[in-house]
Amino acid sequence: MNKEEQQARLLAYLLDELGAQERQAVEEQLAQSQSLRDEAEALKSTVHMLQTLAQSELALDESQRQKVREAAKEQTVTSAEHSSSPLAWLKQVPGQWWAAAALSAAAVGSVMIWAGGVATVQRFQGEESASAKPFERQSDNPVAFNSTTMEFAKEARPARNALRRSRRKQATAADPLTGIGYGSGGVVAAPASPNFNTERYAALNESGFQNTISSPFSTFSIDVDTASYSVTRRHLQNGELPPTDAVRIEELLNYFRYDYPEPKAGKPFSVSTDLAKAPWQPQHRLLRVALKGREIAPDERKRANLVFLIDVSGSMADENKLPLLKRGFKMLTESLKTQDRVAIVVYAGASGVVLPSTPGNQRQRIDAALDELYSGGSTNGGEGINLAYHIAKQNFDPEGINRVILATDGDFNVGQSSDAELKHLIEKHAQSGVFLSVLGFGEGNYNDAGLEQLADRGNGNYAYIDNLREARKVLVEQLAGTLITIAKDVKIQVEFNPKKVASYRLIGYENRRLSNQDFNDDSKDAGEIGAGHTVTALYEIVPVGVKSNAPSVDPLKYQKPAAHTVLSKSDEWATVKLRYKEPRAHQSKRIEHIVSGSTPIQMRPDFAFAAAVAEFGLLLSDSSHKARANLTQVLTLARQGSAGPLANTERREFIELVKAAMRLKG
C-alpha cells in the first residue's frame, strides 16, 4: 500500500467508514506506529470540519442547495490555481451559506485534501456516494485544497461558527403534525431547531470543605454516566466554552478507563485508593477512590431483551439527531445474537410499535425498521415510556438482561412532560426489573437536566452521543457495560481520621450526595455499575497543621465530643466503606478499605491523568476551589498520563480539548 492509499484509508477510519475487520487492522497499525498516530491527529480537525459542514447543509432548503451547487461548479479549481488560500473559492458563493458549498461540491465531485503535501481523495455526501468505491479517484471536477489540514480547519472555523449562529436565528419550526412520522408514506418534517438556544442543565451547587471533627463522614452514590464529557467536547469543538453547569466533574473522570486492579474471584468489583499532592494546591492532598467492575466476555453475556424507545418528533430532524441515532443503533444490532430480542417503539404526538420483539439475528428486519423512521410532530415522552416498558415486560426474561434504551434530545412538550412527572413514571417502572439506558442527541434544545435524572431514577446509565465514534464506543465497544448491571444501589461512605485530616472536599458528585444515614438504609436508591466500568472519586484533603477554610462549629453545650480511639493515632487517613446489591437482590453487602501510608513524592501516570481531568473540570466549571489551577498544568499532567502504554485515542483527544480551551481562554 503506497503513501496515498495509506492516508486515504486513515481518513476513512477517522470518518468511521470502514468495516469492522479493516477498522481493526488500522487500529493495530496505529498502536504500533507513532508517526501514523501523529498523522491521524493532524487529520482530525479536517475530519470534524467536514462532518460539521455535512450537518450544516441540511439547514438549506432545496433552492438554496441548488444555488450553492451551481456556485461550487463555477468556482471549482485545482490546487495549483489556489495554493495560497484553500477556501478562497468558497467565499465567492453568494449569501451566508458559502461554508456549506464544501459539501455541495462533494455532491458534484470529490474533495481532495492535501495533508502534508500528500493528496488523498475521498467521496463524501451526495447522490452518488452510496455507489462510489472507497478511495476511487474521481475525474469529475475534483476540488483541491492545497494546504495542511490544520490550516484548512483553521480557516473554516469562523464559517462553521457563523453558520451555526445563522441556523439558530433563521430556523423555522415545522408545521404541526399529528400522529407518528414513520413508515412508508410518513411525513418528513423540516428541521425544528429552536430560534434560540434552549439547552437545559441542572444547577450545580458546589460543596465546600467539611470540618472533619464535626463532619467525619462523606456519603454519596456512585455515578457511571459520561454524558457531561461528550457535551463538553461538543462545545469545545464548536469553538465555545461549555456552560459551567454542563460540567459535571465526576462524568468527565468516569468517561475514561484507568489501570485499576481486577476484582477478585466472586466479587463484582475491586476497590483501591491512591494518595498524592493536589496539583492545584500542593499543601493539600488528593485522595483517589477507585472501583473496577468485573469484565464479561461477549460469549458470556446473558440473553438480552431490549426495547429501543426512539423519539421521532419534529425536533429530532437534524442530522446529529435521528439520522445519527439510526446509524448508532445499527452498530448495536451487529453485536446481537440469535437468543437476543429487540423491539422498536417510537413516540411523537402519539406512540406506536414499529417492530415487535424480534430475534437479534434478524438484522435486516431490524435495520429496515430503523430505516423507516422519520421525524415529525410534538413529543409525548410519557406515552412512549409506558408503551416501551409494556413491551419489555411482555417479553421479560427472568434469567437475562431486560432493558429499555431511550434515545432522544429530551424535548418533551406534550402529555406527561414535566421532569417531575417523567421521573415518577420511570421510578414506578424501574421496580419491574427492567433497567433503563438514556442516550442523548443533538444541540440547541437539548435537555441534559431531565435526561440525567431519568437515567438515575431508572436504574440505568446516561450517555450523550455527538458523533459516530461516540456511538461506536457506547453501543459496540462498551456494550457490556451499557447493558449488563453487575451491582446496583452502590453507595460509598468515607470516614476521615481527624488526627490526619483537618478538612476535606468531595470533587464533583454534587447531585449524588446522600445523607449519612442513607448508607445503611437498603431502601434508598443509588447508582449502578456495569460490566467493565471504572468509577473514580477524588477528595481534596487539608492535612492537620495546614490552614483550612472549612467553617468552624461551636463547641457542644450538652455533651462532650467523642474521645479519639487508638486507631486515630495510627497511619490511617480514612476508611472507605461500600454497600451494594447483587442485580436481583434486595439486601446489600458491605466492603471496607483502609487508606493509610505516606504521600508519595511522584504521582503515578494514571493518577496524573485523573488529576488533569479533575483540574480541567475545576477550570471549566469556574470552581471557587480551583486555587492555582491552570490549563498549562492540566496539559502537562495529561501528557504525563498519556505516555507509553497508557496512550490511547481518548486520552490524546482530551489533550486536544485542553489545547482548544487554551485558545478560547486566550
C-alpha positions in Angstrom: 0.0 0.0 0.0 1.6 3.3 -1.1 1.5 6.5 1.0 -1.5 8.0 -0.8 -3.6 4.8 -0.3 -2.5 4.7 3.4 -3.7 8.2 4.0 -7.0 7.6 2.3 -7.5 4.5 4.4 -6.7 6.5 7.6 -9.1 9.3 6.6 -11.9 6.7 6.1 -11.1 5.3 9.5 -11.5 8.7 11.1 -14.7 9.2 9.2 -15.9 5.8 10.6 -16.5 4.4 7.1 -14.5 1.2 7.4 -15.9 -2.3 8.1 -15.1 -4.0 11.4 -12.2 -6.1 10.0 -10.5 -3.2 8.2 -11.1 -0.9 11.2 -9.3 -3.4 13.5 -6.4 -3.6 11.1 -6.0 0.2 11.1 -6.2 0.3 14.9 -3.4 -2.3 15.1 -1.2 -0.2 12.9 -1.9 2.9 15.0 -0.9 1.0 18.1 2.4 0.1 16.5 3.3 3.4 14.8 3.8 6.8 16.5 4.2 8.5 13.1 0.8 7.1 12.0 -0.8 8.3 15.2 0.7 11.8 14.7 -0.7 11.7 11.1 -4.2 10.8 12.5 -4.1 13.6 15.0 -3.3 16.1 12.2 -6.3 14.9 10.2 -8.8 15.1 13.0 -9.5 18.8 12.7 -10.3 18.5 9.0 -12.5 15.4 9.6 -14.5 17.3 12.2 -14.9 20.3 9.9 -16.2 18.2 7.1 -18.6 16.3 9.3 -19.9 19.6 10.7 -20.4 21.0 7.2 -22.2 17.9 6.2 -24.7 18.5 9.1 -24.9 22.2 8.2 -26.0 21.5 4.7 -29.2 20.0 6.0 -30.3 23.5 7.1 -30.7 24.6 3.5 -33.8 24.3 1.5 -33.6 22.7 -2.0 -33.4 26.1 -3.8 -30.5 27.2 -1.6 -28.7 23.9 -2.1 -29.0 24.3 -5.9 -27.6 27.8 -5.7 -24.6 26.5 -3.7 -24.1 23.6 -6.1 -24.1 25.9 -9.1 -21.6 28.2 -7.4 -19.4 25.3 -6.5 -19.4 24.1 -10.1 -18.4 27.6 -11.3 -15.7 28.1 -8.6 -14.2 24.6 -8.6 -10.5 25.0 -9.1 -7.3 23.0 -9.0 -4.8 23.2 -6.2 -2.2 25.0 -8.4 -4.6 27.9 -9.1 -5.4 28.4 -5.4 -2.4 27.4 -3.4 -2.5 30.4 -1.2 -6.0 30.1 0.2 -7.7 26.8 0.3 -11.1 28.3 0.9 -10.9 31.3 -1.3 -13.3 29.8 -3.9 -15.9 29.1 -1.2 -16.0 32.8 -0.2 -17.3 33.7 -3.6 -20.6 31.8 -3.0 -23.4 34.3 -2.6 -25.1 34.8 0.8 -24.3 33.4 4.2 -24.3 29.8 3.1 -20.9 29.7 1.4 -19.5 27.4 4.0 -21.9 24.6 3.0 -20.5 24.7 -0.5 -17.7 22.4 0.6 -20.2 19.5 0.9 -22.2 20.6 -2.1 -19.0 20.4 -4.1 -18.6 16.9 -2.8 -22.0 16.1 -4.2 -20.7 17.3 -7.6 -17.4 15.6 -7.5 -14.8 14.7 -4.8 -12.9 16.5 -2.1 -9.2 16.3 -2.3 -7.5 17.0 1.0 -3.8 17.8 1.0 -2.2 16.6 4.2 1.4 17.5 4.5 1.7 17.7 0.7 0.2 14.3 0.0 -3.2 14.2 -1.6 -5.9 11.8 -0.6 -9.2 11.5 -2.4 -12.5 10.6 -0.7 -16.0 10.9 -2.0 -18.4 12.4 0.6 -22.1 13.2 0.8 -24.1 13.2 -2.5 -26.5 11.2 -4.6 -23.7 9.0 -6.0 -21.8 8.5 -2.7 -23.5 5.2 -1.9 -22.3 3.6 -5.1 -18.8 5.2 -5.2 -16.0 2.8 -4.5 -13.8 3.8 -1.4 -10.8 5.9 -2.3 -11.5 5.8 -6.1 -10.1 8.9 -7.8 -12.9 10.8 -9.5 -12.3 12.8 -12.7 -15.4 15.0 -12.5 -14.1 18.3 -11.3 -12.2 17.5 -8.1 -11.8 20.3 -5.6 -8.3 20.6 -4.4 -7.3 22.3 -1.2 -3.5 22.7 -1.3 -2.7 23.3 2.4 -2.1 21.4 5.5 -5.2 20.0 7.2 -4.7 22.3 10.2 -4.6 25.4 8.1 -7.7 24.2 6.3 -9.6 23.7 9.5 -8.4 27.0 11.0 -9.7 29.0 8.0 -13.0 27.1 8.0 -13.7 27.6 11.8 -15.2 31.1 11.5 -17.5 29.9 8.8 -18.7 26.9 10.9 -19.5 29.2 13.8 -21.2 31.8 11.7 -23.3 29.0 10.0 -24.4 27.6 13.4 -25.4 31.1 14.6 -27.4 31.8 11.4 -29.1 28.4 11.6 -30.4 29.2 15.1 -31.6 32.6 14.1 -33.3 31.6 10.9 -34.6 28.1 11.7 -38.4 27.9 11.3 -40.5 25.4 13.3 -42.1 22.6 11.4 -45.8 22.7 10.6 -47.8 21.0 13.4 -48.1 17.3 12.6 -50.3 14.7 14.3 -49.6 11.0 14.6 -46.2 9.4 14.2 -43.8 10.2 11.3 -42.6 6.8 10.4 -43.3 4.0 7.8 -43.9 4.3 4.1 -45.8 7.5 3.3 -44.7 9.1 6.5 -44.2 12.9 6.5 -40.6 14.2 6.8 -40.7 17.4 8.9 -38.5 20.4 8.3 -35.7 20.8 10.9 -37.4 22.1 14.0 -34.4 23.8 15.6 -35.3 26.4 18.1 -35.0 30.1 17.3 -32.6 30.4 20.3 -30.6 28.1 22.5 -32.9 26.4 25.0 -30.5 23.8 26.3 -31.1 22.9 29.9 -28.6 22.0 32.6 -29.3 21.4 36.2 -27.7 24.0 38.5 -24.6 22.5 40.3 -24.2 23.8 43.9 -20.6 23.1 44.6 -19.8 21.9 48.2 -17.1 23.4 50.2 -14.6 21.9 52.6 -16.1 20.0 55.6 -14.6 20.1 59.1 -13.6 16.5 60.0 -14.4 17.0 63.7 -18.0 18.0 63.1 -18.5 16.1 59.8 -16.3 12.9 59.8 -18.5 11.1 57.2 -18.9 11.8 53.4 -21.6 9.7 51.8 -22.6 9.6 48.1 -24.0 7.4 45.3 -21.6 6.2 42.6 -22.1 7.6 39.0 -21.0 5.9 35.8 -22.7 8.4 33.5 -20.4 10.0 30.8 -22.7 12.5 29.1 -21.1 15.6 30.5 -17.8 14.8 28.9 -19.3 14.4 25.4 -21.4 17.6 25.9 -18.2 19.5 27.0 -16.3 18.1 24.0 -19.1 19.2 21.6 -19.0 22.8 22.9 -15.2 23.0 22.7 -15.1 21.5 19.2 -17.8 24.0 18.2 -15.4 26.8 19.2 -17.1 27.8 22.5 -16.6 27.1 26.2 -19.4 24.9 27.8 -21.9 26.3 30.2 -20.5 25.9 33.7 -23.4 23.8 34.9 -22.8 21.4 32.0 -19.5 20.4 33.5 -20.0 17.6 36.0 -16.5 16.6 37.0 -17.4 13.1 38.0 -18.7 12.4 34.5 -15.5 13.8 33.0 -13.5 11.5 35.2 -15.6 8.4 34.5 -15.5 8.9 30.8 -12.0 7.4 30.8 -10.7 3.9 31.6 -7.9 3.6 34.2 -5.4 1.0 35.2 -7.3 -0.3 38.2 -6.8 -3.8 39.6 -9.3 -6.5 38.5 -11.8 -7.8 41.0 -11.1 -10.9 43.0 -12.9 -14.1 42.1 -16.6 -13.9 43.0 -16.6 -10.1 43.6 -18.4 -7.7 41.3 -15.8 -5.0 41.5 -12.4 -4.1 43.1 -11.7 -1.2 45.4 -8.4 0.7 45.6 -7.1 4.0 46.7 -4.2 6.4 46.0 -2.9 9.4 47.8 -0.8 12.3 46.3 -0.3 16.0 46.4 -3.1 18.1 44.9 -1.5 19.7 41.8 -3.5 22.9 42.1 -2.8 23.3 45.9 0.4 21.5 46.8 -0.1 21.8 50.5 -3.3 19.7 50.1 -3.6 16.0 49.3 -5.6 14.3 46.6 -7.3 11.0 47.6 -8.5 8.8 44.7 -11.1 6.1 45.4 -11.3 3.7 42.5 -13.7 0.9 41.6 -13.2 -1.5 38.7 -16.2 -3.6 37.5 -15.8 -7.3 36.5 -15.3 -7.8 32.8 -17.7 -10.1 31.0 -16.6 -11.6 27.7 -19.1 -11.2 24.7 -19.7 -15.0 24.6 -20.6 -15.0 28.4 -23.2 -12.3 28.1 -26.7 -13.4 29.0 -29.7 -13.1 26.7 -30.9 -9.6 26.1 -34.5 -8.4 25.9 -34.2 -4.9 24.5 -36.7 -2.2 23.6 -35.4 0.8 21.6 -37.5 3.7 22.6 -36.9 6.3 19.9 -38.0 10.0 19.8 -39.2 10.7 16.2 -40.7 14.2 17.0 -40.1 17.2 14.8 -37.2 18.4 17.0 -35.2 15.2 16.0 -34.9 16.1 12.3 -31.3 17.4 12.5 -28.5 15.3 11.1 -26.9 14.9 14.6 -30.2 13.6 16.0 -32.4 10.9 14.3 -30.0 10.1 11.4 -27.1 9.7 13.8 -29.3 7.8 16.2 -30.3 5.3 13.4 -26.7 4.7 12.4 -25.7 4.1 16.1 -28.5 1.6 16.7 -27.5 -0.3 13.5 -24.0 -0.6 15.0 -25.5 -2.2 18.1 -27.5 -4.7 16.1 -24.2 -6.1 14.7 -23.4 -7.4 18.2 -26.8 -9.1 18.8 -27.2 -12.9 18.9 -30.0 -15.3 17.9 -31.1 -15.6 21.6 -31.4 -11.8 22.0 -34.6 -10.0 21.2 -35.2 -6.4 20.0 -38.4 -4.3 19.8 -38.7 -0.7 18.5 -41.1 1.7 20.0 -41.4 5.3 18.7 -43.1 8.4 20.0 -44.0 11.8 18.8 -47.5 13.2 19.2 -48.6 9.6 19.9 -46.6 6.4 20.3 -46.5 3.1 18.4 -44.7 -0.2 17.9 -42.6 -0.1 14.7 -41.0 -3.5 15.3 -42.4 -6.2 17.6 -40.0 -8.2 19.7 -37.7 -9.8 17.1 -34.8 -12.3 17.3 -31.4 -10.5 17.3 -30.1 -12.4 14.3 -32.8 -10.9 12.0 -30.6 -7.9 11.4 -32.0 -7.0 8.0 -35.5 -6.8 9.5 -34.3 -4.6 12.4 -32.3 -2.3 10.2 -35.2 -2.0 7.8 -37.4 -0.9 10.7 -34.8 1.7 11.6 -34.6 2.9 8.0 -38.4 3.6 8.0 -38.2 6.2 10.9 -38.8 9.8 10.1 -39.3 12.8 12.3 -42.4 14.9 12.8 -44.9 16.1 15.4 -44.8 17.0 19.1 -43.2 15.0 21.8 -45.3 12.8 24.2 -42.5 11.1 26.1 -44.7 9.7 28.8 -46.8 7.7 26.5 -43.8 6.3 24.7 -42.2 5.3 28.0 -45.3 3.4 29.1 -45.5 1.5 25.9 -41.8 0.6 25.9 -41.9 -0.8 29.4 -45.1 -2.7 28.5 -43.3 -4.4 25.6 -40.3 -5.1 27.8 -42.5 -6.7 30.5 -44.3 -8.8 27.9 -41.0 -10.4 26.8 -39.4 -10.3 30.3 -36.5 -12.8 30.6 -36.0 -13.7 34.3 -32.5 -15.1 33.5 -31.5 -12.4 31.0 -30.9 -8.7 30.5 -34.1 -6.6 30.4 -33.6 -3.0 29.3 -35.3 -0.1 27.6 -32.9 2.2 25.7 -34.3 5.7 25.3 -32.9 7.9 22.6 -34.0 11.5 22.5 -33.0 15.2 22.7 -35.2 15.3 25.8 -37.5 18.0 24.4 -40.7 16.6 25.9 -43.6 19.0 25.3 -47.0 17.2 25.5 -48.5 14.6 27.8 -46.5 13.9 30.9 -43.8 16.4 30.0 -42.6 17.9 33.3 -39.3 16.5 34.8 -41.2 15.5 38.0 -43.9 13.6 36.2 -41.5 11.7 34.0 -39.2 10.9 36.9 -42.1 9.5 38.9 -43.1 7.4 35.9 -39.6 6.0 35.4 -39.3 5.2 39.2 -42.6 3.2 39.0 -41.4 1.2 36.0 -37.9 0.6 37.5 -39.5 -1.7 40.2 -40.4 -4.2 37.4 -36.7 -5.3 37.0 -36.4 -3.6 33.6 -33.5 -1.2 33.6 -33.1 2.0 31.6 -30.3 3.4 29.5 -30.6 7.0 28.2 -28.9 8.2 25.1 -29.0 12.0 24.4 -28.6 13.5 20.9 -28.4 17.0 19.4 -27.9 20.6 20.4 -29.8 23.9 20.7 -32.8 22.4 22.5 -31.0 19.7 24.4 -32.5 18.8 27.9 -29.5 17.4 29.7 -31.0 18.1 33.2 -34.1 16.0 32.5 -32.3 13.1 30.8 -29.7 12.7 33.6 -32.5 12.4 36.2 -34.4 9.8 34.1 -31.4 7.5 33.9 -30.8 7.9 37.6 -34.4 7.0 38.5 -34.5 4.1 36.0 -31.5 2.2 37.5 -29.5 2.9 34.3 -26.8 4.9 32.7 -26.7 8.1 30.7 -24.5 8.9 27.7 -24.5 11.8 25.2 -23.7 10.8 21.6 -22.3 13.6 19.4 -20.7 11.6 16.7 -20.3 8.2 15.2 -17.2 7.4 17.2 -19.1 8.0 20.4 -21.9 5.8 19.2 -19.5 3.0 18.5 -17.9 3.4 21.9 -21.2 3.3 23.8 -23.1 0.8 21.7 -20.3 -1.5 20.5 -17.0 -1.2 22.3 -18.7 -0.8 25.8 -21.9 -2.7 25.0 -21.4 -5.0 28.1 -21.1 -2.0 30.4 -24.1 -0.3 28.7 -26.4 -3.4 29.1 -25.1 -5.5 31.9 -25.5 -4.3 35.5 -23.2 -6.2 37.9 -24.1 -4.3 41.0 -26.9 -1.9 41.9 -27.5 0.7 44.6 -23.8 1.2 45.1 -23.0 3.7 47.9 -19.7 4.9 49.2 -19.1 6.3 52.7 -15.7 7.7 53.7 -14.8 8.3 57.4 -11.9 10.6 57.8 -9.4 10.4 60.7 -9.4 13.8 62.5 -5.7 13.2 63.6 -4.6 13.3 60.0 -7.3 15.2 58.1 -8.4 18.7 59.2 -11.0 19.1 56.4 -11.9 17.5 53.1 -14.0 18.1 49.9 -15.5 15.7 47.5 -14.8 16.9 44.0 -18.0 16.6 41.8 -20.9 14.3 42.6 -23.0 17.4 43.6 -26.3 15.7 42.7 -25.2 12.3 44.1 -24.8 13.3 47.7 -26.6 11.1 50.3 -27.4 11.6 54.0 -25.1 9.7 56.3 -28.0 7.5 57.5 -28.8 6.6 53.9 -25.7 4.4 53.7 -27.2 1.6 55.9 -30.7 2.1 54.5 -31.3 -0.5 51.8 -34.5 1.2 50.7 -32.5 4.2 49.5 -31.8 4.1 45.8 -28.2 4.6 44.5 -26.2 4.2 41.3 -25.4 1.1 39.3 -22.1 -0.2 37.9 -21.9 -2.1 34.6 -19.6 -4.8 33.4 -16.1 -3.4 32.9 -17.0 0.1 34.2 -14.4 2.1 36.2 -15.6 4.5 38.8 -13.4 7.3 40.1 -14.0 9.7 43.0 -11.5 12.3 44.2 -11.3 14.1 47.6 -9.2 17.1 48.2 -7.8 16.8 51.7 -6.4 19.5 54.0 -3.9 17.7 56.3 -3.8 18.6 60.0 -1.4 21.5 60.5 -2.3 23.2 57.2 -4.7 26.2 57.4 -8.2 25.2 56.4 -11.1 27.3 55.2 -13.7 24.9 56.4 -16.3 26.7 58.6 -15.9 26.1 62.3 -18.6 24.8 64.6 -19.4 26.0 68.2 -18.4 23.5 70.9 -21.2 21.3 72.2 -23.0 22.6 75.3 -24.9 19.4 76.5 -22.5 16.7 75.5 -18.8 16.0 75.2 -17.3 15.1 71.8 -16.3 11.5 71.4 -12.8 10.6 72.5 -10.3 9.6 69.9 -9.7 5.9 69.6 -6.3 4.2 69.4 -6.7 3.9 65.6 -6.9 7.7 65.2 -3.2 7.8 66.2 -2.3 5.3 63.5 -1.1 5.9 60.0 -4.7 5.7 58.7 -6.1 8.7 56.8 -9.6 7.3 56.2 -11.8 4.2 55.9 -13.7 3.7 52.7 -16.9 1.7 53.1 -19.1 0.5 50.3 -22.6 -1.0 50.1 -24.0 -2.7 47.0 -26.7 -5.2 46.0 -26.5 -8.0 43.5 -28.6 -7.1 40.4 -31.6 -9.1 41.6 -31.1 -8.9 45.4 -32.9 -6.7 47.9 -30.3 -6.8 50.7 -26.9 -5.1 50.4 -23.4 -6.3 51.1 -20.6 -4.3 52.7 -17.0 -3.8 51.8 -14.3 -1.8 53.7 -10.9 -0.5 52.6 -8.3 1.4 54.7 -6.4 4.4 53.3 -3.0 4.6 55.0 0.6 5.4 54.4 2.6 8.5 53.5 2.1 10.7 50.4 4.4 9.6 47.6 6.7 12.2 46.1 5.8 11.4 42.5 2.2 10.9 41.3 1.8 7.8 39.2 1.0 8.5 35.5 -2.5 7.0 35.6 -3.3 9.1 38.7 -1.8 12.1 37.0 -4.3 11.8 34.1 -7.2 11.6 36.5 -5.9 14.7 38.3 -5.6 16.5 34.9 -9.2 15.8 34.1 -10.4 17.0 37.5 -8.4 20.2 37.3 -9.8 20.8 33.8 -13.3 20.4 35.3 -12.5 22.9 38.1 -11.4 25.5 35.5 -14.3 24.9 33.0 -16.9 25.0 35.9 -15.2 28.1 37.3 -14.9 26.4 40.7 -14.4 28.6 43.7 -11.8 26.0 44.9 -9.7 26.0 41.7 -6.9 27.7 43.7 -3.7 27.7 41.4 -5.3 25.5 38.7 -4.3 26.4 35.2 -4.5 24.9 31.8 -0.8 24.7 31.2 -0.5 22.4 34.3 -3.5 20.4 33.0 -1.7 19.9 29.7 1.5 18.7 31.5 -0.4 16.3 33.7 -2.4 14.9 30.8 0.7 14.3 28.7 2.3 12.6 31.7 -0.7 10.4 32.0 -0.9 9.6 28.3 2.6 8.3 27.7 3.7 4.8 26.8 1.3 2.0 27.4 -1.3 4.5 28.7 -1.6 6.2 25.4 -5.0 5.8 23.6 -7.3 7.7 21.3 -9.4 9.1 24.1 -6.5 10.5 26.1 -5.0 12.1 23.1 -8.4 13.6 22.3 -8.5 15.1 25.8 -5.2 16.8 25.2 -6.6 18.4 22.1 -9.6 19.6 24.0 -7.3 21.2 26.6 -5.5 23.0 23.8 -8.9 24.2 22.4 -9.8 25.6 25.8 -6.4 27.4 26.0 -7.1 29.1 22.6 -10.6 30.1 23.7 -9.5 31.5 27.1 -6.7 33.4 25.3 
